[in-house]
Amino acid sequence: MTSLHHFFHPKVVAVVGASRGADRLGHVIFRHILNSDFRGTVYPVNPSAQSVAAVKAYPSLRDVPEQVDLAVIVVPASQILPVADDVIAAGIKHVMIVSSGFSDMDPPGLELERELLEKLRSAGCRLIGPNSLGLIQMDEQTQLNASFAPQVPEYGRVAIASHSGALGITILDYAAYIGVGVASFVSLGNRADVSGNDLLQYWGADPSIDMILLYLESFGNPRNFSRIARRITRQKPILAVKSARTPVGHDVANSRTVSVAAEDATVEAMFQQAGVIRVDTLQELFDVAVLLRAGPIRAGRRVAVVTNTAGGAVMTVDRLVREGLEFIGPVINIGFETLAESYRVVLPQVLRDPAIDAVIVLFTPVGPSNEEAVRVAISAALCEVANDPPTPGVRHPYEKPVVANFLTTGDYRVRCLEVDPEREIPIYPFPEQAVRALAKVIAYHEYRDKDPGVVPELDRIQTDDSRAVILASAPTGEEEASSYHLTWTALSDALSAIGLEAAPEPDERAEENAAFNITMESDPLFGPLLRLHLSSEERGVAVLRRTATQTLPAVRLVPLTDADARGIWSEAEVNSGSASMEPHRSIVLDAVLRMSQWGEEVPEIVRADLYFTVVKDKAVCVAGHVEVARLNG
């Protein structure tokens, strides 16, 4: 955490390339630091200027009269290496490079970036960028806007990281527009050194941060991301927009950054496994953030709808069903007479119903209806139930989330109705926004409430012995081949070492007759991925595998915890459309966990595709193949 501290809490900042020209990038950032009422000291560095914005300038970092905590560099890429020498000579350990023309540009730029990073790392420097559009830290002790954002939000308890600088500035502008306070913001740029994972670790340990928002285009180390996120999401939410979800989208992203494409289903599995709230759009990012910020709420999936018009209710109920929530009917339509008073009287009754976990309030102005009176009435209803005495074993009415949709004209942003300093009611411009946000928050609370699980210690498993069998089975005389397939005998011996049994001979019809199928494949980014398919009374495993892309693939990153194994079982059972495998659940889960440990501890496995039947309460592999990477040397 301390290695990033001076990025966010510097006492002395120097802007290298601060210019006198008001339209120059260096001048813009320097002016924004001055205008943000920065609590420390900022120095312009420019060998051609006596002063910038009436502040004395210095020819180089070596000449600045104080020890600089953070150097912000805005010079052409061709001048960067001499400036890096100045950074090192001045003993500066935190650098942000706004300049472009590095790995974002072309191969020579990539080579320059590598040379720059090697130079800075040799001196113990940390680097944000290059090609960063800046950072912001808005706490009272710092108040630093070292970015191109002309308008910054009020201080809050939200941290934001963006792979795109331009979108990051837009995100900040939208946060200010809807009133979401921000503590920290970083435009990561090329991520030559400081990555999103570094920021996650820093913000995850920062008690002043309650929520982390991410805009991601690619992953550098997704396995590390998953490990870090798992720790954080048990304490505070992480929300992420992951773009480049299609091959075409990745090609566009890769045209300006160097990255490897990640299959979207794999990203989805990683987010789900780590408890990250994935959203599809930047608008949805804030729709969910506003609800999470609304107060300490807990919610189940049973949702009631209170409305004064039927049209919005129909759309709301349709979306509730599509999002997997349970509509508790009928719709409570209060009509148009005594509108505000009806909301004030009805809403407490609904919240006190133990069969209801959450409420969506819809309001459409008709005739002389007064929106402000309705807002006051809804707030009064929440204040009324806040004073209810607790009932053992029953969720308190005040803890149930209330989200609203006001179909009013003239203001189509998400707004908040403050009930008290600790509780707000989000008001969304359209009903589907309210439902989507509620569904995401409910799923997140379900994740937090579940047992996180552990990677279990299994008996009868010797992965070292299994690996020895696999490596010893490498055929000779095929030195040019980068991989090989295990014979059935070698596969049987390798499985036996991890506590799984194989039939004496493979079954040619196993793909149709098997009870379940486990595949494990090494992904260049995510490492081993494990998929599970279950048979059903109507369809065999082979058919289910062909149709699995029509549903959510039951996939997890290795290693799986016992909770992950239960989750992949549930998804596979839904995909199968049948509960016929339920009697064999423990047998399948045991095989899944053994395969998971096998994949984690035998890295040479490129792909394993195995079919199992259940014989006398044991999983028996009856067909399949395993591809193994040949060791170099």
N, C-alpha and C positions, 0 to 999 in steps of 0.2 A: 504493500500500500504506500509506503514512504517514497518509493522510487518515482511515483507520479505526483507526489504532494505539491511540488512547486509549479506544476502545470496549472493547478487549480487555486493555489494559495500563494502566489508570488508576492514578494514585497517590492522587488525591483524588476521592471520589464524594459527591454530594449527592442526597438523596431528597426531592423537593418533594412535600409531601402526606403525609409520614410522620406517622402518627397514634398517639395513645396507646392507642386501642382495639385490643385484640389481634385482633379479627375484621375490622379494616379493611384494605383492600388495601395502602395505604401502609405500615402497620405490618408486614404480612407480608413485604413485600420488604425493608424496613429490617432486620427481625429475621433474615431469611435471609442478608443481607450480613454481619451480625455473626456469625452462627453458622457461616458458611463460612470463618472465620478469614482474612478478607480482609487482605492484606499492607499495604494502604494505610490511609487515613483516610476514614471515612464520617461525614457530617454530616446530621442530620435538619433539614428546613426546614418550619416550621409556625408561622404567626403567632399561633396560639392556644395553643401549648404552650411550657412552660419547658424540658421535656426529653422525650425519647422513649426508652424502654428504658434509662433511667439515663444517656443521652447528652444533653448540652446541645443544645437546639434553637435555630434562628435564624429570625427572622421572614421573611427573604427571601434569595434567592441573593446579593443585593448585600451582605449582612451576614456571609456566611461568611468566616472569617479567612484562608483559604488560596485559592489559585487552583484552581478546580474543573476537573478533566479531563473528568468525565462527570456530567451531570445526569439523574437518573431522575425523571420527572414523573408523579405519580399524583394529578391534580386533575380535577374535572369539566371537560368540554369547554368549558363556558361561561366558565371562568376561564383558559383556556389562553393567550390573547393577552397579558394582562398578565404572565404568567409568562415568556412568550417575550421580552418586553421586558427582564425581569430577566436572562434568559440572556445577551442581547446586552450589556447594561450591565456584566455581570460578566466579559465576555470569554470565555465558555464556548463551545467549538467542537464539542462532542459531546453530543447530546441523545437520550435514549430516552423516548418517551411511551407509557406503559402505558394511559392513559385511552382509552375508546371514545367513540363519538358523533360520528364524523367521516364519511369516505366509506363506512364500514361501516354507517352508519345511514340516511341520507336525503340528498336534494339539498342542503339547507342545511348539513348536516354536511360534504358534499364541498366546498362553497364555503368553509367555515371552514378546512378542511384546506389548500386552495389558498392562502388568505390567510396562514395560519401558515407554510407552506413558503416563500412569497415573502419573508416577514419574516426567517426564519432564513437562507435562502440569501443574502440581501443582506448578511448579516454573516459569511458564510463558515462557517456552522454545518452540520454533518451530522446527519441525523435517522434514527433507527430507530423505526418505527411510523408513526403512532399505532396503538393497538389491539394493541400487542405485549405478550406475557406475559413478556418479559424475555430476558436473556442470561446466559451462564455462561462463565467462563474459568478452567480448573482447573490451570494450570501452577503450579509451586511458587512462582514469583515474584509471582503474582497471587492465585489462589484466591478468585475472585469469583463468588458466586451472587446475581445481581441478577434473580431470577425468582421465579415462584410455585411452582417445583418444591421440594417438601419434602425430597426425597431426590435427591442427585446422584451420578452414577457416580464411580468412582475416575478419577484422571488417566490419559489414554491419548493416542493419536495420531490420534483421529478427530474431525472437525468435522461438526456437524449444523446444517442450516437448515430451518425449517418455516414454511410459509404458514399453518398452523393452530396457534394457540397451545395449545389444549387437547390436540390430538394431539401437539404437540411435547413437552408435559410427560409424556404417556404414553410417548413414545419414550424420553425420558430415564429414566423409571422402569424400562422394559423393559431398557434398556442396563445399568442397575445390577443388575437381577435376573439377567441372564445373564453378567455380568462383563465387558462390553465397556467399556473405558476411553474417556473423552471429554475432549478438550482444550477445544473451543469449542462453544457452542450459541447460536443466535439464533432467537427467534420474530420473524418479519419484520413481522407485523401488516399494515397497509394498504400498506406499501412506498411511502410518499409520496416518499421520497428514497433511502435505502439499499435496494438491491434484492438479489435472489439473485445477479445478475451481479457486483455489487460484492463480495459475500462470496466468490464463486468466485475472482475475481482476487486477493483478499487471501490466502485460504487456499491457493490454488495456488502463491503465491510464498513461503509460510511453510514453512520446512524442518522445523518441528516437527509438521506435519500430514502424515500418510501416506494418509489416505482421507477423502472427503467424502460425506456422506449427505444427501439432499434429499427433503423432502416438498413437492410442488408441486401447485397447483390451477390455475394459469394462467401465461401468459408475458407479460411487459411488452415485451421486445425479444428474441424468439427468435433472430434472426440474430446478435445480439451474444453471446447465450448459446452458440450453436453455435461461434462463433469462439474464445471463451474456453475452452470445454470441450475443443475439439480440441487446444489447447496443453497443457492440464493432463493429459488422460487418457493422454498418451504417458509421463507421469512417475508419476502416481498415479491410482487409480481414483475415479470419481464414480459413485455409485449413486443412483437416483432412483425414487421412487414418484410417478407422475403420475395424480392422480385427475381427476374431471370428464371421464371418457373418453366418456361418452354425452351426448346432448343433455339428457336429464333430469338427469343428474348435474351438467352445467354450469349448468342453471337453478338448482339448489340452491346451488351455489357462488356464482353471480352474485347470489343474493338478499342476500348480505352483502358482496360485493366488486364492484368495477367491472372487468370483463374481457371479452375477446372470445373466443368459442369457437374452439378449435383442433381440426381434424379429427384423430382419433386416429392414422390411418395416417401423417399428416404428422409428428406428434410422434414416432412410431416411427422414421420415416426420419431425422429430425434426430438423435435419440439414436444411431441406428446409425452415421450419418455422423460423429458427434463422438466415438464410442467410449464413450458413457455406458451403464452397465449398468442397463437398465430392469428393474424388478421389479414384481410385481402387488400385493403386500401388504406391510404393515409387518413381518410375521413373516419374509417372504422377504428383506426388506431386511437384516435381521440374520443370517439364515441365510447369505447370501452374504458379508456383512462378516466374519463369524467365519472363514470359509474363506480369504478374502483375507488376513486377519491371521495365518493359521496358520503362515506361513513363506515363504521365497523359493522358490516352486515354479513349474515349467513343465509344461504338460500337452498331450498330443495327445488325440484322440478315442477311442482304443482302451482300453476299460475292462473289467477283470476283476472278478468277484464272488466273494468268499469268505464262506461262511455255515455255520451249523450247523443250518439248517432250510430246507426248500424253499419254504414259503409266502412269506416275505419276499423270497426270491430271484426268484420269479415277478413280484411287483409291481415289484421293482427293474429287472428286465430289460425289462418293458413300458415303464416310464418312460424308461429309457435310449434305447429306440428312438424314443419320442415326442419326446424332446429332441434327436434327431439325432446321438446318440452311437453308437459302434460297440461292440457287446457282443462281447468275445472269450471264446467258450465253450470248454468247457462250464462251468457253474457249479461251483465248487470247494466241495463239501459235506463238511465235516470231521466231521459227526456230533456225538455227545454224549459219546463216550468221551475221556478225557484232553483235555478241551476246551481249557483254557488252553495246554497244551503244544503242541497241534495248531496253534493260531493262531501261536505263536512260531516253529514250524518251517516252516509252509507260507507265511506271509506274505513272508519274505525271498526264497523261491524265486520267488514271483509277481512281486515287485518287480524281481528281476534278469532277468526275461524281457524281451528287447529288443522283443518284439512287443506289450508292454503299456505303456500310458502312465499309467494311473491305476488305483486299486483302491478298491472299495467293500467294507467289512467289515460283515457283518450278524451280530448276536448276539441270540439269544432264550434267556432263562434257562429251563431245563427241569430239574426235579428239583433235585439238590444243586449245580448249577453256580454258581460264584462269580464275580460280576461284577467284583469288584476284581482277582481273579486274571487275568481276561481282559484287563482294562485294562493290568495290568503286563506281560502277555505281548505285547500289541500294541506297547507302548512299547519293550520289549526287542527286538522284531523290527526296528523302525526304527533303534534304536541300533546293531544289528548291521550293517545295510547302510550306515550312515553311514561306516563304516570301510573300505568297499570302495574299491580303487584306481580312479581314473577310466579309462574306456575311450574313446579318441578316436572322435568321431563318434557316440557313444551316450549318451543321457541317463542320468545317474547315478541309481541306484535311490533314493537318498535325496531326490532332487529331484522324484520322482513324487508327486502328491498322494494321500493316503489319507484317505477320509472314512468314517465309521462310522455305523451305525444300531443302537442298542441298544433292543430292544423290551422295556424293563423297565417296571415299574409304579412309580408314586409321584412321578416327576419327569419332566415332559414339556417341559422347556425344552432348548434346545441347550446342550450343555456342551462343554468342551474337555479333552482329555487332553494334558498337557504332556510332551513327549518330552525336550526340553532348552530352555534359555532362548530359542532361536531357532526352535523348531518345536513346533507343536501339531497334534493330530488332532481335528477337530470331531466330536462325537457327537450325532447328530440323533435325535429321538424317533420319527420315521417315515421309511421308506425313500424316499418321493417327495421329501421335503425335502432329503435328502442328494443325490439325483440332480439336482434342479433347481439347487441351489447349485453343484454341480460343473459342470454345463453352462454356467451363466452365467460362471463363472471361466475355463473353457476358451475360451469365445468371446471374453472380454476379452483373454486372452493372445494369441489369434490376431490380434486387432485390433492389439495393440501390436507384434507381430512382423512385421506387414505393412508394406510400403513405404507411407508416408502419401500419397505422390503429390504432384503439383504441378498448378497450373492452367497448362496448356501454352500456349506461344506458337505460334499457328497461322499458317500462311502463307495468302495470298489471302483475308484477312478484313479488311474495312473497315467496322466497325460504324457509324462516323460517316456514311459514304456511305449505308448501308442505312437509317439513321434519317432522313436527309434525304429519301430516296425515300418513306418511310412518311409523314412529315409533309407532304410536298408533295402527297400523294395524297388529302388530306382533302377530301371533297366540299364544295362551297359550297351555300349556301341551306339548310343543315340545322343552323343555329346552336343549336337547342334540343337536339339529340342529344348525349349525353355521350360517345358512341363511334361508330366507324364500322368497316366491314369493307373490307379491301383488295381491289381488283379482282385478277383473275388476273395481269394485266400488271404491276401494282405489286408483287404478291407475288413474281413471277418476278424482277423487278429487285432487290427487297430481298434475296432469297435469293442472287442472283448476287454481290452485294456482300460476302456473308459466305462465299463459296466453295462454295455449293450450287447445284445446277442444277434447273430446273423444266421439265416438259414443255411443248411449245407450247400445248397445250390440256389442261384437266383431264379426267381419265378418270372417267366416271360410275360405273364398276364398281370403282374403285380400292379402296374400303373392303373389298371381298371379295378382290381380287387382289393387294393391296400386300404387299411383303415385310416392311415394318415401319412402325410408327406412332410419332411423337413428339408428345406434347402438352406444352405449357408454359402454365401459368396463374399469374397473379399473385394471391397470397394476401394478405389485408389484414394478417396478422401476420408471415408467414414470407417474404414476397416471392415471387419466381418459383419455381415448383416444376416439375420436369421428370419426365415419365413416359415409359416405353418399353414397347411391346408388339411382340413378334416373331411372325411367322406360323410355322406348322408344316406338315408334309406333309399333316396331316389337317384342320387348321382354319385359316381365314383370320384376319387381324388383327381384323376386326369381331367375330367370334365370341369371340376371346380377350379383347377389351376388355369384352364383356358378362359374362364369367365371371371377370374379374380380381379382383373383390371377394371371390371364394371363396378366393383365395390372398393372399399378401403382395404388394400393388402394388409394382411396380418404380418407385420414386419417390425423387428426391433434391432437396435444396435447391440452387439455383443460387448461386454458380458451382460447377461440378463440377471436381474434380481428375481426372487420368487414372486414379487409383485408384478414385474414385467411379464413373467411367464403366465400369470393369471390373466393379465391384460391381453396378451396375444391369443390365449385360448378363447377368451370372450369374443374377440374380433373374428377369429377363424370360425367359431360356432355360428355367429351371425351370417358370415359369408356362406356357410354350408346350408343355411336355411333349415337346419334340423338339430334336435338335441339328442340324436341317436348315439352320439359318442360320449355322452355325459357319464355313463357307468365306468368309462375308461379314462376319465379326466386325470386322475393322479398318475396313471401310467404314462400318458402323453406328456404331462408336465415334467415328469422325471426325465424322459428322453430329451425334451427341449433343453432342460438345464444342463444335461450331460453334453449335448451337442454345443451348447453355448460355451462351456468351459473348454471343450475341445478346440473350438475356433479361436478362443482367446489365447490359448497356450501353445497351439501348434500353428505358427504363422505361415508355414509353407502351404497350408490348405488354400488353394485358389477357389475351388468350388466343390461342395458336397451336395448331392441330390439323392436323398434316400427315402425309400418307401417302406412302411412298417405295417405289420398286422399285430394283433394282440392274441397271444397264445398263452393260456393258463396264467393270466394276470401278469404277463410279461410282454414288453415290446420286442418284436423280432423283425429285424431288417430282412426284407425278402427281395429287394432289388435296388439298383441305384449305381451311382458311380462317384468317385472322388478324384478330382484333378489336383495335382501337387506341383508346386513350383520347384524346379531343380535349383539346388544351391550352387552358387558360383564358387569356383575353386574347389 
